[in-house]
């Protein structure tokens, strides 16, 4: 979004209370500080201050019209913490007008908004519409300019805006009573493919995708939801002798089964073809468009809720990447909550088997990243006060040069909060830890959260 458009929307945010009959203003102010000691680099002290601010203004001349705005800004009081070396930044996450019709659950949005259809999450400067139809059908569509995300190196986006000149998406769904819902969606991001530019580009940021999503809930004890996304764009021919790329960008399905009130089982299966999947991201410049890797993962968990407030969880996950090998993660957790929910605590342990992880290193192509993980946490609420303590430890089975000789990676976080009024809460966090990136790292955070409402005479 152009700077002058952001200024107009932010000015509208500040003056909205003058013309919105009912206005909710909310925000969070955070001041952070952390000291970092990175092997091979100078010690650094970072003190960024961040302000989040949003507004929801309803009944703007009519009960059906509303305004929604949210953005943030930050500045560094110490060393620069941004990757590009700058000390300040800001962003308008969304800012749109919304009109809800009295019938058919219909609505229209205009401005900067987010949408989540079967093909994925998108951020758009444009217009979206949706409505219910007869027979359980519904239809939605959006169109406009895709929101551009800047990267550290602008050269990575040399043809970004030329190719992604327009984005369009639509979804058609059918809801079956007492059964579930099925939807079909289409997305086109950009109209000028790399090969169609005046000077052809080696990287194609445009997308064409077809998605199918389902949710099956014939009873409260069973839930199945997921999606399959197809890459339907035309790509350059593969080099002779290489594997044909699949047109399936993603499978992702999760099933949940409840056995009475105490036992719940969940299973998930996911498969991604990175070439087509990264072609389907709204951040294409952050990924390698020529990535040919494949990912496949499956796993599940079982949860038992005892009448005494104890909860037992066991879980397992298998992941496979062609370029890095297999990883298995298994373990469990025990949780307990008091009858008044004023005290909660938990203890967990997991084992990660990654003994044959591949690296692009001719001298040492294989290294073990197998490790054991332990976590313990507790949270207590007493009146207006809340406090929590959380600690996590990962112990690697063998020394690894990629971990700069560190076998124990850990972090401890303590938090304290106070609900000053019904609309204002202040809190603070302190953490200390050690990682391969920062051998010693101390962080502090102060946070103030607030929400206020304004209403004209006669309003709520």
JOHU-V973301 format. One record per residue. N is the residue number from 0. OMEGA is omega in degrees with one decimal (NA if undefined). Layout:
N;OMEGA
N;OMEGA
This chain:
0;-175.7
1;-177.0
2;-177.8
3;176.7
4;177.2
5;180.0
6;179.7
7;-178.5
8;179.0
9;175.2
10;176.3
11;178.4
12;-175.1
13;-177.2
14;-173.2
15;-178.5
16;-178.1
17;-176.6
18;175.5
19;-177.3
20;177.4
21;-174.0
22;173.9
23;179.5
24;-177.5
25;-179.1
26;177.4
27;175.4
28;-177.7
29;172.3
30;-176.3
31;171.0
32;173.1
33;177.0
34;-172.9
35;175.8
36;-177.6
37;180.0
38;178.8
39;-178.7
40;177.0
41;174.1
42;-177.6
43;175.2
44;-178.0
45;179.7
46;178.8
47;173.7
48;-174.4
49;177.1
50;171.7
51;-177.7
52;179.6
53;179.4
54;170.7
55;-179.8
56;-176.6
57;178.4
58;-179.7
59;-177.1
60;176.1
61;-178.4
62;-171.7
63;-174.0
64;-179.6
65;179.0
66;-179.2
67;-177.7
68;175.2
69;178.5
70;-179.0
71;174.8
72;-178.5
73;176.0
74;-179.8
75;176.7
76;178.3
77;178.0
78;179.4
79;-178.8
80;178.0
81;-178.1
82;-178.2
83;177.6
84;179.7
85;-177.8
86;-179.3
87;179.3
88;179.8
89;-175.4
90;172.1
91;-177.4
92;174.7
93;177.1
94;-173.9
95;170.2
96;-179.1
97;176.2
98;177.8
99;179.3
100;-176.9
101;-175.5
102;170.7
103;178.8
104;-174.8
105;178.2
106;175.0
107;178.2
108;176.4
109;-178.2
110;174.5
111;-176.9
112;175.0
113;177.7
114;-177.9
115;176.8
116;-176.0
117;-178.6
118;175.5
119;-176.1
120;-178.7
121;173.3
122;-166.9
123;165.4
124;-175.5
125;-174.9
126;173.5
127;178.8
128;173.4
129;176.8
130;171.5
131;176.6
132;178.6
133;176.1
134;179.4
135;-179.6
136;174.8
137;-178.8
138;177.5
139;179.5
140;175.4
141;178.2
142;179.2
143;178.3
144;175.1
145;177.4
146;-177.5
147;176.5
148;-178.1
149;176.2
150;-178.6
151;-178.6
152;-177.8
153;-179.9
154;177.8
155;-177.3
156;-174.4
157;-178.0
158;-172.6
159;-174.5
160;179.1
161;-177.6
162;-176.8
163;-176.3
164;-177.7
165;177.4
166;-178.9
167;177.2
168;178.0
169;178.5
170;176.3
171;-173.4
172;176.0
173;178.6
174;-179.9
175;-177.8
176;177.2
177;178.1
178;-178.8
179;-175.5
180;175.1
181;-178.2
182;175.7
183;-176.4
184;178.4
185;178.6
186;170.6
187;-178.8
188;-179.2
189;179.8
190;-178.6
191;178.1
192;-176.6
193;-177.2
194;-176.8
195;177.9
196;177.6
197;172.1
198;-175.0
199;-178.5
200;177.8
201;-178.0
202;-179.1
203;179.4
204;-177.1
205;-178.3
206;167.9
207;-174.7
208;175.5
209;-176.5
210;174.4
211;179.8
212;-179.6
213;166.3
214;-178.0
215;179.3
216;-178.7
217;178.4
218;-178.0
219;-177.1
220;-177.0
221;178.5
222;176.8
223;178.5
224;179.8
225;-178.3
226;170.2
227;-178.2
228;179.9
229;173.0
230;-175.2
231;177.1
232;176.8
233;-178.4
234;177.3
235;179.5
236;177.7
237;176.8
238;179.9
239;177.4
240;178.7
241;-177.4
242;177.0
243;178.5
244;176.7
245;175.5
246;177.4
247;-179.8
248;-173.9
249;160.9
250;176.4
251;-175.6
252;179.8
253;177.4
254;178.9
255;179.3
256;178.5
257;176.2
258;-176.4
259;-177.6
260;-169.9
261;-173.1
262;177.3
263;176.7
264;-179.7
265;176.7
266;-179.1
267;172.5
268;179.4
269;178.2
270;-177.5
271;171.2
272;-168.5
273;-179.9
274;179.5
275;-177.8
276;178.8
277;171.9
278;-179.3
279;178.7
280;175.4
281;173.9
282;-172.7
283;-176.7
284;-179.8
285;-175.7
286;177.9
287;-178.3
288;179.8
289;179.5
290;-178.4
291;-175.9
292;176.9
293;177.4
294;175.2
295;-180.0
296;175.4
297;-179.4
298;-178.7
299;178.7
300;174.8
301;-175.9
302;176.7
303;178.2
304;179.7
305;179.6
306;-176.3
307;-177.8
308;178.4
309;177.0
310;178.1
311;-178.4
312;172.2
313;-176.7
314;179.1
315;178.7
316;174.7
317;179.7
318;-179.7
319;170.3
320;-175.8
321;-175.1
322;-176.3
323;177.9
324;-174.0
325;175.0
326;174.9
327;179.7
328;-178.8
329;178.3
330;-177.9
331;-178.6
332;172.9
333;-178.3
334;177.5
335;177.9
336;176.6
337;-176.0
338;179.2
339;-178.7
340;179.0
341;177.4
342;179.0
343;178.6
344;-179.4
345;179.6
346;-177.7
347;177.5
348;179.1
349;176.0
350;179.9
351;179.3
352;176.7
353;-170.7
354;-176.2
355;-179.2
356;-176.1
357;173.9
358;178.5
359;-177.8
360;-176.9
361;-177.0
362;-178.8
363;-173.9
364;-177.3
365;176.2
366;178.6
367;171.8
368;177.9
369;-179.2
370;173.6
371;-176.3
372;176.6
373;180.0
374;175.7
375;-178.8
376;177.6
377;178.3
378;-177.7
379;177.5
380;178.1
381;-178.1
382;-179.1
383;-177.5
384;171.6
385;179.4
386;179.3
387;176.7
388;-175.3
389;178.7
390;180.0
391;-178.3
392;173.6
393;179.7
394;-177.1
395;-172.4
396;-177.0
397;177.4
398;-174.7
399;-179.0
400;177.8
401;177.0
402;179.4
403;175.2
404;-179.1
405;176.5
406;-178.4
407;176.1
408;-174.4
409;173.9
410;176.8
411;-177.6
412;174.7
413;-177.1
414;177.2
415;-178.3
416;-179.8
417;177.9
418;-174.6
419;174.9
420;178.6
421;-177.1
422;-174.0
423;175.7
424;176.9
425;-178.2
426;178.6
427;178.2
428;172.1
429;-179.0
430;175.6
431;-178.7
432;179.9
433;178.8
434;176.4
435;179.4
436;178.7
437;-175.4
438;174.0
439;-178.1
440;176.4
441;-178.5
442;173.7
443;-177.6
444;170.9
445;-173.5
446;173.4
447;179.8
448;-177.2
449;177.3
450;179.6
451;178.2
452;178.3
453;179.3
454;174.9
455;179.3
456;-177.0
457;177.7
458;-179.4
459;NA
